Amino acid sequence: MKFVLLVTLALVAAVRAERPNVLLLLVDDLKPALGCYGDPHARTPSLDRLAASGLRFELAYCNQAVCAPSRFNFMLGSRSTSTGLYGLGMNLREKLPDAVTLPQYFRKFGYKAESLGKIYHIGHGNQGDPDSWSVPHFKDKVVEYVLKESTNGEVTREEAYFGNIKTGKPNKQLPRGAAWEAPDVDDDAYADGRVAAEALRRLEAAARSDQPFFIAVGFARPHLPFTAPRKYWDLYDPGNFDLARIRDFPRNSPKVAHKSGGEITQYKPLPEKGRIPESMQRQLIHGYYASISYMDAQVGKVLDGLDRLDLADDTIVVLWGDHGFHLGDHGIWTKHTNYEQANRIPLIIRAPGVTTAGSTTRQLAETVDLYPTLAALADLPSPQGPQPIDGDDLTPVLKDPADRVSDHVYHAFPRGSLGRAIRTERYRLVEWKQPGSPRSKARLELYDYQEDPLETKNLANRHPEIVDRLRAILDRHPEAARR
């Protein structure tokens, strides 16, 4: 009997070896505040371990710094400016009924595609994309509380938005939930713990199957509210956190680029208008890092399961943050800008037999690159759409981190007009105008990250020659689709 079992397992492994498995670890609102990125505060042993076993991208960027569009960028391989999918409540199939998403593409070649937690943005009227998956999506909460005093037992504004809950009155009339809580509870009291447990069950089932898997596991923290078990808050001394050094908008920057209020004001006890007191700023930063450590522990459980089930050597693992996060820099909190803190993301890829353990690259990478890259790593034909496939195949860089496939990344954000941005290794140019309007009406931003990494001043008027050079790069891209 034992011999038969060993032969069966060997046959399963042989069949699966024809195609590598894919495990996506998608994290909400995660900037590179990780130990492996040099953050002195972060307690992130699981993601540090993943980075030590694969390739870490130092300069990776989202294509739009807001949840739903960024996830569409990933799953479609298309930038928002190609699809017109700029908003939280937009439905993929209404815009692109025939699109072939990344998981659908893998399904065409025999993969079982599963999703757990936050993969597509579900909320604000958005229902995700059931067509992407082989089996129904395992949904859990993004906004969630354990303590009654955090909500007073009522449905809060953000719970209603993220749960697509209809209360019979406008969401702005609903009470605000707490911005943070730190109860003494087990990990599975919150969604990320439950998602990790379900991911382990899916991996165990996959280990018994001869079908290659494509499993996307989405973690909600560190998205607001910063709700995490007390033990993760206790990893940090809030007195050790520094508040943002630059709390004003860049000098000479156009107002269209600025942000105030927004998502952060939907939570108590934060003021709905005006500056956040320093004591609350420190609490928010503490909560952000505690939430990262909580998420990191859940990722560790999934990675441990991959090892325990002897799947690691046959599985491509990708860690991706959907966008960055402002923690008070420029006086901004959360995301929704074209600035560095909202757009730079962590990206780690471990591809057995391809990547070198503990390697790092300064190749610029953007979210849309992942669709063609994963297809190439799985030895699938180069994807052709029918939606635009805007990204570059990064496999040459995975094999040799010193190689280069692109000299820039591209991202955008709509705020009245549309800000289209080019980020090179040194500079960022943002051109704000309505799609189709003449360039003469554009407002410009230029930042030099070698000389001014904190974006204290807009240099567009001082360096027209650099603006012209970067605009020539911007001209390689088609005009943006309208919203």
N, C-alpha and C positions, 0 to 999 in steps of 0.2 A: 504493500500500500504506500509506504514511504517513497519507494522508487517511482511509482506511478505519479505521485504528487510532484516529485522533483522534475520528472520528464515534462509534466504538464506546465509547470512554472517556466521551464527552459523554453518550451515552445511559445508560451505567451510572450516571454521576453524577446525571443527572436522575431516574432511578428511585430511587436511594438518598436523594435530597434530600427525598422524600416523608416519610421517617421519619429522625430523627437516629440515628446509631450511639450505642452506650453502651460506655464503657470504665471498668470498676471497678478501682481499685487498692486492694486490701485488705491491710493490714499488721498483723502479729501483735504484740501487746504494745506498741504505739506510743502513748506519751503525747505531749503537744504539745512535745516536746523538739526543736524545729525552729527554724531561724533566723527563719523568717517569723512565728513566734509569740514572737519576742523572746528566745529562749534565747541567752545570750551565748557558750556553748561550742559549740553544734551547727554542724557543717559539712554543710549540706544544700542545696547550690545547685540541685538539680533540683526539689525540692519547693518551695523558695523561688520558683523560676521559675514553677511551676504556680500558686502563690498570687498571684503578680504578674499572672497572666493571668485570674484568676477571682475568686470570692468565698470569703473565709475566715471560718468561724464561730468566734468567740472563745469561745463557751460551748456547746460540743457535748458530749453525754454518751452513754455506752452505757446499755443497759437492764439488764445484769447483767455484772459484771466477771469473766467467765471465758469461755474461748474458744468452746466449742461452743454454749452458750445464746446468746451475743452474736451469733454467726453465724446461728443460727436466727431471732433477732429481726430481723436484716437481711433475710434471704431470705423470711420469712413476713410481715413487717410487723406481727408480733404480739409482745407482751411475754411474758416467761417466766411472769408471773403470770396470763396469759390461757390459756396452753397447758399449763402444768405441765412444760415442758421446761427443767429447772433443771440437769441433770447432764451431765458430759463424755461418758458412755457411752450417753446416751439416743438412741433412734432416732426420727427425725422421723415416719416412716411408721407406726410402731407406735402413736404417739399420735394422729397426724392423717393417716390414709391418703388422704383426699381433698383435702388442702391443695393450693392452687395457689401455688407459690413465685414469687418475682419473675422469675427467668428463664423459668419456665413461662408466666407471664402474657405476657411479651414474645414468646415463641414462638407464642402464639395469634394474634398480629398479624403474623406473617411473619418474625420475627427468627431468626437462627441464634445459638443460645446456647452458648457455650464457656467452659470453666473450666480454669485452670492454677494449679498450686501449692496453697497453703492457702486454700481458699474455705470449704467446710464443714470442721469439725474431724473429721479422720479419725484415729482412734486411740482407746485406752481402750475398744475394742470397737465404736466408732462407725464406720460405713462411708460416711458422707456421704449424698448423695441423687442417685443416677444418673438418676432421673426428671426432674431439673431441666434436663438438658442435651440439646442436639441431637446431640452426639457424646460419646464416652467422655472422662471427666475425665483431664487430664494431671497425674498425681500425682508429687510428689517429696518429699524428706525434710524434716522439721522438726528433728529431732535428728540431727546429722551431724558427723563428725570426719574430719580428714585425717591427723593425727599418731597413730602407733600408741601412743605413751605416754599418750594421752588416754583409752584404753580398755583397754590391755594386750591388745588383740586379742580381747576378749570382748564379748558383747552386754550393754549396760548397762541399768539399770532404765528410764530414760526412752526409750531406743531401743526397748525391748520394748513399753512403753506406746504410744508414738506410731506404731510400725510394726505394731501388732496382732500382735506376734511371740509365739508360744507356745514356751517353752523347757522346759517340763516341771516347772518349780518356781516358787514364788511370786516375783513381780517384786522384792519387798523383799529377797529373798535374792541377787539379782543385784548385781554390782559397780556402784559409782557411776562415771559418766563425768566428764570434766573440765568445770568450769564455764566455762572459756575456753580458747582456743588462738589463736595468731596466726602461722600459717605463711606463708612467702613463696610464694604460689601465685596463679594466675590467678583471676578472678572466678567462672568456671564450675566451679571445684573444689567449690563449694558450691551448694546447690539454687537459691538466688535468682538466681545467674548463669545457670543452665540454664533457669529459668523465664522470665527476660527474653529469652533467645535464642529460646525457643519462642514467646513472645508476638509477637516480631517476625515469625516465620514465619507465624503466624496472621493478623497484620495485612496482610502481603503478599498472602496468599491472599484476604483480605476485600476488598482494594483492587481485585481483579480480578473481584469478584462484584457482581451487581446486588441481592443480598440484604442488608438492613441487619444489622449485627452487634451482639450483646450479649456482650462478652468480659470475663470476670472474671479478673483476674490477682492471685494471692495471694502475698505475700512473707513468709517465715518469720522473718527477723531484724527486730527485735531480741529475739525469743523466746530464752530460754536453750536451749542453751549459747551463750555469746557467742563464736562461732566465725566469724571473718572474716579475709580476707587481711591480711597485715602492714601493707600500705600504708595501710589505713584506721585501724589503731591508731596509726600514725605521724603522723596528722593532729592528734593531741592530746598535750599534756603532762599526765600524770596529776596532777602537782603543782598544776595550776590548778583541779582540781575541788574543790568544797566538799562536805564531808560534811553530811548532814541536820542542820539546826539543832535540830529537835524530835525526840528519839528515844524519847519516852515516849508512852503512850496519853493521849488528852485527859483532863484532870481531870474526875472525876465521870461518866465514860462507863461504860456497862454492860459487863460482861465479855463478853457475847454478841457485842459489836461488835468485839472484839479478835482479832488473829491473831498466831500465832507459828509459826515453822518453816514447814512446808508444802513447796511445790515447791523452794524454794531449797536445802533440805537433801538433795536427791537428787543433788547434784553435789559432787565432791571439788575442792579440799581443804577445803571449807567445813565447819564443825562441824555435826554432826547435832542438837545441842542447844545452847542458850545463845546469847549475843551473838556476832556476827561481828567478828573483830578489825578495827581501823581500816585496816590495810594491805590486807586483803582487801576491805573496803568500797570503798576507792579503786579497786582492781582491777576490781571489779564495775561501778562507775560508768564507768570507762574502757571496759570491754568493751561496756556498753550503748550508749555514744555511738559507738564504732567500728562496732558492728553497724548502727546507724542510718545512718551514712555509707555503709557498704557497700550497704545496701538502697537508699539514695537514688541511688547511682550506677546501680543496675539500673533504677530507675524512670526515670532520665534516658535510658537507652537506649530504653525503650519510648516515651517522649514524643518523642524525636528521630525514631524510626521513624514515629510518627503524623504528624509534620511532613513528613518526607521523602516520604511516600506521599500527601501532599495530602489527608489525612483529618481534620486538626484542625478545620477549619471546619465539618465535618458530624458531629462527635462530642462528645457530653457526656462529660466526664471527672469522676470522683469519686475523691477520696482519702479513705480512712476507716481509722482505727485501731480495732481491735475492742474495746479497753478501754485504760485507762491502766496505770500501773506504779509501785509503790512502790520507791524507792531509799533505803531506810533511814529514811524519815520514820515517826514513831511506832514505830521499831524494826522496821518491816515491810518485807519484800522481796516482789516480784512483785505479784500482784493479789489477788482474792478478798476484798474488803471493800466497805463502803458509803462509804468516805472519798473525798475529792476526787481524790487522786492515782490511785486505781484506776479512777475513773469518768469523768473528763474526758478527752476524746479530740480529736485533730485531725480536722477535716472541712473539705475544700476542694471546691467545685463550680465547674466551668467549663462553662457552657452557652452555646454560640455564639448570639448574637442576644438573649440574655436577661441574663446576668450582665455586670457591668462590671469590666474589668480592674483588679486591685489593690484591690478593695473588701473591706470588713470589716463584719461585723454582730455585735451583741450579742444578737440573737434567740436564745433558748434553743432548742436542737435536740437530738433524741434519735434513736438508730439507727432506730427504727421509722418515723420520718418519711420515710426514703429511698424506701420502696416507693411510697407515693402520689405523692411528689414526682417521681420518675423517670417514673412513668406519665403524669403531667401534662405533663412536659417533652416527652415523645414524642407528645403529643396522643392518648393512649389513653384509653378510658373509665375513669372512677374505679373502682379495684378494689374488689370486694365480698367477697372471700374465696373459699371458704366459711369459712376461719379468720378470727378477728377481725382487722380492719385497724385497728390502734390509733393509727397515726401521723397527723400533720397534713401537708397539702400545703404545702411551704415556697416554692412558686413566687412568691407575692407578695413574699417577702423577697429572693428571687433577683433580682427586677426592681427592688426598692427596699429596700436594706438597712436603712433606717430603719423599715420597716413591721414590724408585729408580728402573729403569728397565735396565739401562746400565751404564758401568763404563767409557765409552769413546765415542767420535765421530771420524769419519773418513772422510778425504777429500784429494783431490789430485789436482796437477796442472802440465801440461806438459810444459817444456821449454827445448828443446833438449832432455834430458831424462825426465822421469816422477817422480815427487816428490809425494810419498804417505805419508800421515800424520796421526798420531794418536794424538788426543788432549784429555787428561784427565783433571780433575779439576785443577791440578797443572802444568802438563808438556805438551809439544808438542815435538814429535819426527817426523822428516821428513827423509825419505829414498829416495835418488835420484838415480835411475838406469833405464835402459831400461827394459821393461817387458820381463821376461824370462831370463835375464842375471844373472850371479851368484852374490850372495850377497856380495862377496868379492870385487866387483867393485863399490859398492854403496858409495856415499858420504852422510854424516849424519849431521843433525842439531838436537840439543836438547836445549830447552828453559824452564826455571823455572819461571813461572808467579807469584809465591809467593815471590820469592827473586828478580826477575828481570822482572817486568811486561812490560818494554819497549823493551825487546829483545836486550839488548846491547851486549850480548856475547853468542856465541855458546858453549855449555858445553859438547858436545858429547865426546870429547877426555878426559875430566876430570872425567866423571861419567859413566864408562862402565857398571856398575851394573844396573843403571837406563836404559841405552840404551837396555840392554838385556831384562829387564822386559817389556819395551814398545815394543820391537821387538816381544816378545811372543804374545802380543796383536795384533800386525800387522799380525802375522802369522795366526790369526783366519780368516783373509780375503783372498779370492782367489787372485792369481796373476792378475794383471790388464790386461784388454783387450788392444790390440794394436790399435793405431790410424788408 
